Every structure is written in structure tokens, then in C-alpha cells.
Amino acid sequence: MNIAMISEHASPLAVLGGVDAGGQNVHVAALAGALADRGHVVTVYTRADAPDLPETVEMRPGVRVRHVPAGPAAPLPKDALPPFMPAFGDALIAEWRAHGRPDVVHAHFWMSGVAARRAADALGVPLVQTFHALGTVKRRHQGGEDTSPTERIAVERQLARQADLVISTCSDEVAELEGSDARPRRVRVVPCGVDTDRFTDAVRAGDAADPRVVGPRLPACPVRLLSVGRLVPRKGIDLAVRALALLPDAELVVAGGPDVTDLDGDAEAVRLRKLAAKLGVTDRLRMVGRVTPDLLPGLVRSSDVVVATPWYEPFGMVVLEAMASGRPVIAARLGGMLDTVVDGVTGRLLPLGPGPVEDPEAAAEQIAEAVRWIVDEPGVAERLGAAGRARALERYDWRRVAAETEEAYAGLLRPGRRPSTAAWLTGHLAELTEVVGGLATETDRLDGWGRHLAGVMEAGGRLLVAGNGGSAAEAQHLTAELVGRFIGERRPLSAIALHAETSAVTAIMNDYGVEEVFARQVEAHGRRGDVLLLLSTSGRSPNVLRAAERARAAGVTVWAMTGGAGGPLAEAADDTLRIRARSTAAVQEGHMVAVHALCTAVEAHLADGGECVIDITDRTRAGAER
């Protein structure tokens, strides 16, 4: 294929660490290279931001970078670029008319989408859109500090509706897009990737003591923490600095921002150094400034733990680079890190953000506690590092990401064609393997739910369950197992599927509206101490959210099973089990496994009280008769 990538502000040739240079630059460069390795020809179009730039740069075999004249040939903040996007689009039209149009155009970031759509519509080229970050999320978490142009959110919604395909990099973004009027059949998750050949757990000469970066560890600091990223407040590096005060045997290396010689003039570097001085850790905070890509892998390998605790982060590529390097990570539970990090398996996910942390001292204590667990408990660091490396290789290697991207492009070039049964089943089973692996980390939560629910049932309480569509079927399956039996003989348990009483459902919808269909039944049937379980792949269904609100007001405990993002439902519930998967089908099948595990847990804890006689043979025979 002849592939055009539009990346208006994030050139794949840029050095990382500047205000507008980060993960998108890496993503575009690596994806273009991996697609070229698969035999495609890729041209990346980026804005010419200097007068002496060559028109074309051959970045590597199969990949060239074209500098497009759009606006002044000078560096500009990306938020100042929207007025120049029509000219960018016109330049694409002129080039493609003169030299041939591409087979597909892939726009990276919303402003690239404006230029790409102008050209794609003019010449009939399929348009793929990747946002990398959404204005709705940025506005929500940055508030008044969000400098995005006022039209951004409206334009993103329009692009989401009109693009031939939206490729999201994580499940959190998919949930957000559903609220932005994107057509669900045209949204697909293909994650960011990592170069597992460069970022490797194999120790190389000079890793720990490269004088061009930071050199050896301080004499009294056997533990090295590392934070990598732009020097902006939303990256949450200040939380790692605060944690340093609680870790007297650790040093913190911070990579990013301007060159080390220019850090004195960087506002965020100055703020972090002042905080370090106040906390008495100046001697253990080592800010090394911008690190070139060739030196970054060695710096990552020289660390013991990589800390990434932003309060707003669309994906978090540094976490992937750490995992590929066999280094444990401590990450905030948000954005793409919800997908990449498996809590307790590849590192720790901490409940920090989204949005500015209200209690920085408490957050620092959580980070410090996680560090101590990783470095002090025998074998933990090695186990987490090995699991992270394995996960990076299996799911996030750029070769796999390129193959999935190619498949997405090819689908646009074969209108109406569906994947074969074998191809779909192979991919789906691979996805389910990841889902089941993630569920293994939820054993304690599901067992705790079962213990609690058994106690509620023994006290005469009941379980209410609700969901929409496929989730409704799973909810009804759960109530059938509890009212009937799952593994052993026991008394029937009170469980009601709120969507199953069709007369009540239709009456409520007719008189009060669809948003009240579950909430009114919760108000009717729920009693203080009961449990309401809500199943929703997106976590955004209004009738489910209304039910959670009404249940909390009535003193009913609310649990949720959602997709990886969780959505508003995760915030409304007392506890949430998230299934991280790329497809809705895999989320729902993960919910079904969790439903069966919950049934097992309930009966196990009832059995502790002598109410359940478990007979596996009988259960198998009964299942065969159904």
C-alpha cells in the first residue's frame, strides 16, 4: 500500500522532551517504520517549522518525511496551528494530484484530521483518524489551564462521525468516543507499541554509568527511580519528588524538558527543584534534561523502578518502554495505562487522577509504599519485570501493532468484506487469552464480593442486577444461577434481574422514560444493605448510571462490571471490576467468566456456614442436561 500519514506538529524527526514533542512523534516514526518493514511505502507529512528544512527527508527505507509549507516557517505552539490547516490540506491535494493519490491517509491528532479530511474528500481517499488525545478529556482534567482552541471538541466530534475509520490507542478512549457520536462499527483499538529490540531487558555495557546521561548511582542510593516525560505539571513528577522524602535510600532521575544546560530557565524544572529543596532531597533529585533516543534505553535499564504518575495522560508510552526493558512500573490508573499495566503482575496501578491530586502527601505515601514493596520483597522486582517484558513482546511489539494497523487499512480497501471465520476466531481467542489473564488478578475482589453477598443473603437481603443488550443477558444468567444453583445444592437465593419483568419495564419507559427503567425498580425492590450489580461495557449508559445513583441514596451497595475504561459508572459504584479488551464481545465474555466466578465465591462462603453441599460431578451432569 501507498500510505500517507499526517502529523502536523509531531515530526517523526523531532528530538523528544520538548513542550510539543513526545509520544506522538515516537508513535508516528515507529509505526511508519514497521509498516515499511511489511512492504508498504509510507510518506509522513509534517509542517515545515524552519526555513532551511529540506522538502523531503528519507528517514529510512520505505519511509520519507515531507515538510509541508503551512504558516510561517518557524516553531509555533501546536495550539496556534488551526488557521494553517486549510493550507496544509490544499498542499496535500496539489501533491497528490501531481504525483498520484495514496491508497489510504492516516491522520494523527485532530488538526491533522482537518487537513487530511480536506484532501481525502477532494480526491476520494479513505480517511483513518487517530486522535492520540481528546479535547473532552483534556478540558475535563485541565479546566482553565487547557489552552486548546475553542473549536477543538466540535471538530473532533465531526471527525469521529465522518472518518472512514477511527483507530483508538486504548479502551479508555473508545468509551470517550462513544460520547462523541463516533459510529461504533468504525472504531477500532490498535494500541501504541514499543521497540522491543531497543528496549530490552538484556544488560548492555555502559547502561548504568553513561556519563552522557547521568552516570553511576549516588553512593548512599542503592535504589534508582526514573521519571521520563515532558516537564509540565500534568506529568505529576512532583509526586515522585515528594515520595523521595520517604525513601532515604533512593535517588530520582528525571529525564525530559530542555537540554540540561537550560533547565535553570524552565519553569517546571525550577518548581521541582524548589520542592526538592523544601523537602531536603535536593542532593537525590537528578534532573538530566532532554535525553536523545539512542541513550534512553540504557537510562531505563539503569533504573530499578519507573514511576509514571500523571494526572492526565492519553496513553503513556514510557510505561511500555519500561515494561519492555524488564523494569517494574508504578503508574496512575488512567488512560492507556489501564490497558498496559496489570496491577500486581507488571507493576502497581495507583488511584491517582484523573485530574490534579487533591492530597499530594497521601499520593507520595502510596508511591513510596509501592516502591518499598517492589525493591524490598524478595523476588518481586524480578517477577514484575519478567511479566512486563513478556506482555510487551506479546501485545505491544511494533511488529504486531503494524500488522493490526495494516489489517485495519485493508478493510477499508475491501468494502463489504468481512474477516473469515478462522481469522476472526484466531484473533478473538488471542484477545480472550489476555482477558482471562487479567481476570486472574481479580480473584481477591471476586472472592470478597462473594463473601459479602453470602452474608447479605444469609441476613435475608437480595441481589439486584441490571444491564442493557448483551449485558442484560449476562445479568439474567447470574440471577438464574443464584435462584437455581451453580455448583452445589443449597437453598434458593433472592436475585432479581431488573430488565426481565417486561410489563414493569415497558410501563416505566412509557410513563417515566428509559433513564428511569432500572432506577425506579431499585427504589421499589432495594433495601438498605442489599447489593446492586450493574453490567455495562462502556460504563456510560444513562439508565445504569441513574440506577447507581438511586441505589446509593437508598443505602444499597453498588458493584459494577465494565470495560477497561470504567466510565462514569466506575466513579458511581462502590467497587468496579474492569475487563480490559479491545472488543465489546471480549468484554462481555470476560463478564460471563466473572459472573461464574462470583457464583462460585457465593457458594463457597455459604458452604463455610454449612448451607451448600458442593458436588462437581452433579454440576457437570446437570449442565449436560440443560
N, C-alpha and C positions, 0 to 999 in steps of 0.2 A: 504493500500500500504506500501511496504518497500521502504523508500525514503532515498537516500544518498545526503547529502549536502556537497559541498566542499567549504571551506572558508579558504584559505591557510594562510592568515596573520591576519584575523579578527576573533579571537576566540570568541564564544558567552560567554565565561567565563571571558573575559577581563574586567577590570575597565576602564570606559570611561575617555576621556580627554587627553590621550597621543597623540603623534605625529601620530601614525598609528592606534589609537583606536577611533572609532566614530560611525557614523550612521550604517555602515555595521555590526558591532558587534551586535547592537541592533536589526537590521532587521533580521539577521540570528537566533538569540536567540528567538525572539518573533514569527517569522513565524514557526520555528520548534515546539515551544510550542503549537501554535494554531492548527497546523496540527495534533499534537499528541492528542489534545482535540477532534479532529474529528475522532479519532480511528486509526490513522496511526502510524507507527513506523519510527522514524527519527534518523539517525546517522549523526552527523556533524563531518567531517574530517578537522582537522586544523593542522598546522605544530607544532611539538614539539620544543619549543624555550627555554627550560631549561632542564637540565639533570635529575632533580628529579620529573618531571611530571609523574603522573600515566598514564598508557597506555589508560585507559578508565575511564571516569567520568560520572556517572549517573546524568545528570543535573536536571532531573525531570521525572516523569512517562512518558514513551514513547519517551524520548529524551536522547541520550547518546552522549558524545563527545569523539572522538578518536584522540589521539595525534600521528601524523604520523612522523616517523624519515625521514627527508629530509633536508640535510645540517647540519651544526653544531647546536648542542642543546643549542643555545644561541640566545638572541634577535638580530635580524638583521633588517635594514630598508627594507621595502617591495620592494623597487626598486632593492635590491640586491638578490632577491629570484628567478628570472627566471632560472638560471642554475640548480636549485634543483627541478624544476617541473617535469622533466622526472622521477627522482627517486620517487617523490611523486606519480606519475601515476603508476609506477611499484608496489609500496606498495599497492595501491588500487587493482590492478589486482591480486596480491598474496592473499590478504584478501578475495576478492570476489570469487576467485577460491576455496579457502579453506572452506569458510563458506556460500557460496551462493551469487549470484549477487542481487543487488537491482532491483526494478521494474523501477525506474527512478533515474537519477542522475542530480542534480541541482547545477550548478557551479556559485559561486558568485565571481565576479571580473575576469579580463581577465586571470591572471596567474592560478587561479583555473580552468579556462576553458581549459588551456593547459594540466594540469594533468588529468582532468576529461575526456577530449576527448580521451586521450591516453588509458584510461581504458575502456571507453564506446565503442570505436571502437573495442578493443580487444575482448570484451565479448558481444557485441550486445545490449547494454543498451541504451534506449532513452536518449538523452542529452538535457537539458534545460540550457540556458545561461542567466544570469543577469549580466550586466556589472557594474552597480552602478555608474560608471563614465567612460567616453570615452576619449581615448587618443587624438583624434582630437580636442575635446573641450578644454581639458587641455592645449594642445600645443598652441591653438589659443589664449587663455587668459593669460597663464603664460609665454609664449615666452621662453626666455633664462633661466628663473627660473624653468622651467619644468625639473625635474630630472628623468623622466620616461625613461626606456630603449629604445634604438632607434628602436627596433623591435616591440614595443607595437602596434602601429597603424596598421601595416601589419597583425599582429597576430589577432587583434580584427576583422579586416575585414574578415579574413579567418574563424574565429569562427562564425561570423554573418552569413556567407554563409552556413556553414556546420552543425551548431547546428540544432537539430530537431525542436526546438522552442526557440525563444528569448523572454524573458519577460522583458519589459522595465518598469521602475518605473514612467515615466512621458511622456507626449506627446512631450516635447522638445527633449527627447532622440530618440523618434521614427523618427522625422524629420531628426535628425543627422544620424540615421542608414540607412535611405533611400539613403543617400550619401555614405554609406559604403558598398553597394552591398548586404545588407541583403534582403532576399526574403520576400516581403511584407506579404504574406499569413502566414509566420512563425514568425511574430512579433505581440506581444500582450501586451497591457498595463495592468499591475496589480500594483497599487501603493504601496509605503511603507505604513505601518499602525501605529497605536498608541494604547497603552493600555489605554482604556477609563475608566477602573476601577481604575487604579493607578493615572492617570492624570485626575482629576475630578474637577468640579467647587465647590464641597462641601467643605466648610471650615472645617479644622480639627485642633485639639488642637496642638499648637506649630508651626503652619505654618509660622507665621510672626516673630517668635523670637527664632528659634532653634539655640542655641549657637554653635552647631557643624558646622554651615554653616556661617551665617552672623549676626544673632541676629536682634534686632529691628532697625527700620529706624533711621537715624540721626535726631536730634531734629528739625532742620530747613529744613528738606526734606520730605514733605508730599507725594512726588511722587517718586516711585521706578521704575527705568528702569532696565531691565535684559538682558544680552547677555550671551549665553551659547555656548561653542564650543571649538575646538582646538585653542591654542594660536599660530596662524600663520597669516601672513599679509593678505592672501586672504580672511579671515573671515570678514575683514572690521570693526573690533571693534574700530579702531582709529576714524572712522566716528562718532560713538556713543560718544566717549570721546570728540570730537570736539563739538558735539551737546550739551553736558553737560554745556559748557561755555555759551550757550544761554538759559539755563534753570536753573536759580538760585535756584529754589525750588525743584530740583531733585537730586537724587543720582543714580549712575550707579553701579550695581553689575555685575561683570564679573566672570563667572564660567567656569573653564577649564584649561588645562595645567597640570603642575606637582602639587604635594602637596603644600599647601600654604607656608610651611616652605622652599620650594625650589624655590619659584618664583624669588628670587634675582638672581638666576643663569640662568633664562630663558630669551633668547634674546628678544622675543616678549613682555614679561611682562616688561622688562626693558624699551623697546621702548615706550610702552603705558604709563608707569609711567613718563618718561621724557616728553612726550607730555602733560600729565596732569599737570605737574609742570609748563611747559611753558604757559599753558592756565589758570593757577591759580585755578585748580579744584582738586588738589591732595586730599584734605580732603573729596571730594564727590565721588572719584573713589575707589570702594571697590572690590579688587581682592581677591577671596576666593579660587583659585586653583581648583584642582580636587574635584568633588562632587560625592559621591557614589550614585548608582541608587536609594537606599532607601530614600535618602534625597532630590533628585532632584524634585519630585512632590511638596513637601512643599515649596521649594525655588521658583518654578514657580508660585504657588498660592500666594506667598507673594508679588509678583510684581504687578504693575499697567499696564505696557506695556512691551512686549517682543520685542526687537529690533534685527533683523537679516538682516544685510546689507552687505553680502559678495559680492565680485566682481567675484567670481567663486564658484558655489555650484551645484552639480548634483541634489540634492533633497531638503534637508533642513528639517530634522525630528524635529528639535527644534520648528519650526513653528507649526507643527501638535500638539506637546505636549502642546504648549501654547494655541492653539485653544481648545483642549480637556479640558484644565483647565479653560476655560471661560475667557481667557485673550486676549485682543486685541493685534494684531501684527503689526509691521512696518517692511516690508520686501522689499528686492530688487526684481525687476521684471525680474527674470531669473530662469532657471532650473525648478525644481519641484514646486517652489513657484508660478509659473504661473498657475499651476493647483489647488493648495491647497488654496491659498488666493484669496478671491473675494474682489476686491478693493471697499472700501466704505461699504462693508457688514460685513466682518470678520476682517477688518483692512485696512491698506494702503499699496499699492504696489508703490514703488518709482522707477523712471527710473535711477537706479544706476547699472552700469555694463551692460553687461559682460565686463570684463577687468578692470584694475585699473582705479579708478575715477580720471578724469583729474582736477576737481575743488573740492577739499575736503571741502573748506569753503561753497560752494554752496550746496553740499550734506548735510553738517551739518545743514544748514538752513532748508532744506527740512525735515530732520528728526525732528528738533525742532518744525517746524510748524505742523507736523503730531501729535507730542506728545501733543502740546497745544490744537489741535482740539479734541483729544481723552479725555483728562483729564479736559478740561475747559468747553466744550459744554455739557449742561445738558443731561443726558441720553445716550450720545454717547458710553461711555465705556461699559455700561451695555448692550446696544443693540448689539455692536460688539462682546462682549464676549459671549452672548447667541447664536448669529448666528454661531460663531466659534465652540462652543460646539455641536450645532445641526449638523453642517456639518461634524465634526469629527465622531460623532456617526453614521451618515447615510452612509458616504462614506469611512471612513478610519479606522474604528474599525478593529483590527487584526482578529476578527472572520469572518468578511466579506472578508478581504484580503485572509485569508486561504481558504475560500470556493472558491474564484475565482482561486486561485493557484491550488487547488485540481481539479477543472474543467479543467484547462489547462493540468495538468498531465494526467487526464483521457482521454482527447482527443488523446494523443499520444499512449495510450494503446489500443485504439479502432480505428485502421486505417480505414480511409474512412468514419467513422461515422460522421454525421452532427447533430447539435442540432435539436430537434423537433421544429416545428413552434411555439408551446406555449412557450417553453423555450426561444427561440430566441426573441420572441415578448415581453415577460415579461422583459427580460434583457434590450432590446432596449428601451422600454418605460421608464424604470427606468433611463437609460442614458439620454434620451431626457428630462426628468424632470429636470435633472441637467443643461442641455444645456439651456433650457428655463429660468431657474432661473438665470443663468449667463447673458443671454440677457437682463433681466430686468435692469441690471446695465448699459446697453449701451444706454439707452433711450436718454440721452443728446447728445451722439455722433451721433446717427442716426438722431435725430431732427436737429442737426447742419448741417449734410450732406444735409438733405432735404432742409433746408433754403438756403444753399449755392447753391445747384443745381437749385432750383427755380429761384434764381437770375441770374444764368448763362443762363437758358432757356429764361427768360424774356429779356435778353440782346442779344438774337439771337445765343447763344452758343449751344453746344451739349454735350451729354454724349457718350463716347466710352466705351465698355465693352468687356472683353475677359476672357477666361478660357479654360481649357482642360478637356475632358471627361465629367463627371457629372457636373463639374463647368461650362463647356460651355453651357450645357442645362439651368442652372440657369441664366447665363448671358443673354441668348436669351429670357428667361422668363421675365427678367427685362425689356429688350427693348420692348417686346411686350406690356407690361402693360403701358409703357410710351408713345409709339406711339399710342396705343389704349386708354384705360382708366383703372383705377383701381377701385376707389370708385365713383367718380363724373364725370359729363360731363365737358369737358374742351377742349381747342384746343390740337391737337396732339403735342407731344414734340419730339425733334430731339434726337434719341438714336440709336446707331449702334452697333450690335454685330459683332466683327471683325472676328469671325470664320465662320459666316453664308454665306458669299459670296464665295461659293465653287470654282468658277473659279479663283478668285483672290488668294485664299488660296493655291490652287494647283500650280498655276503659280509661286507664290513667293517661295513655298517649292522647286519647281523644279529648279528655277534659282538662289536662294539665300540661301536655306537651311531652316530647320524647325525653327531655332532660330530667323529668321527674319520675321516669318509669321505674327506676330502681330505688331512688331516694324515698319515695312515698311508701314503698314496701318495707324499707329499712325502718322507717318511722312506725309502721304498723306492727312488724314482727320482732324487731330488735329490742332486747332488754339489756340493761347495764350489765356488763361482764360477758355478753355474747361476743362472737367473733364474726366479722365480715371479711371475706376473701374476695378480692376483685382481680380479674384477669384481663389484661389489656396489653397487646403487643406494643402499642405506641405510648401508652400511659397518658393519652390526651383526650379520650372520649368524654364528652361533656356529661353524659348520663352517669358514667362511672365516677367522675370527679364529684358530681353532686351527691352521689350515694356516700362517698367517703366523708364529705363534709357533714352530712346529716348523721352518719354513724358516730363520728367523733363527738358531736353535740349531745348524742344520746348515751355516751359512755360505753359505746361498743368498740372493741379493739378492731383496728383495720390493718389487714395484711394485703399486700399486692404482689402479683406476679406480672412482670413487664418484660419488654425488650431491654437491650443493653443501656439505652438512654434513660429509661425510667420515666422521663417526662414529669409533668406536674403531679401525677399520681404518686410518684415516689416521695415527693415532698409532703403530700397529704396523708400518706399512710404511716402507721406506727413502725412498720418494718416492710422491706421490699426484697424479693428475690428477683434478680435480673438475669435474663438469658441473653448472652451476647452472641448474636448471629447476624449474618448478612441478609438472610431471607426471612420473611414472615413465617413461612412454613416451618423453618428450623426452630424459630422461637416457640411456635405453638407446640411442636413436638417435644421441645425441651420442657415446656409447661406440663405436658402429659406425664413425662418421666417424674417431674417434681410432684405432681398430683399423686402418683402411685407411691412415691417415697413418703409423702405426708400420710397417706393411708397406713402404710407400714408403721410409721412412727406412732400414730394414734393407737393402733392395736398393740404395739409393743408396750406402751406405757399403761394402757388398760390392762394388759396381761400382768404387769407388775402388781396390779391391785387385784389380780385373780378373776378378772371379768372376761378374759379372752383365751380360748383354747386354740392354739395355732397348729394347723395340720397342713403342711405344704402339699402333701400328696392329694389331700381332699381338694385343695385350692386348684391344683393342676387339672384334676378330673372335672371339677365344676366349670373351669374355664373352657375345657374342650367341649362341654355340653352346650355352651351358650351359642 
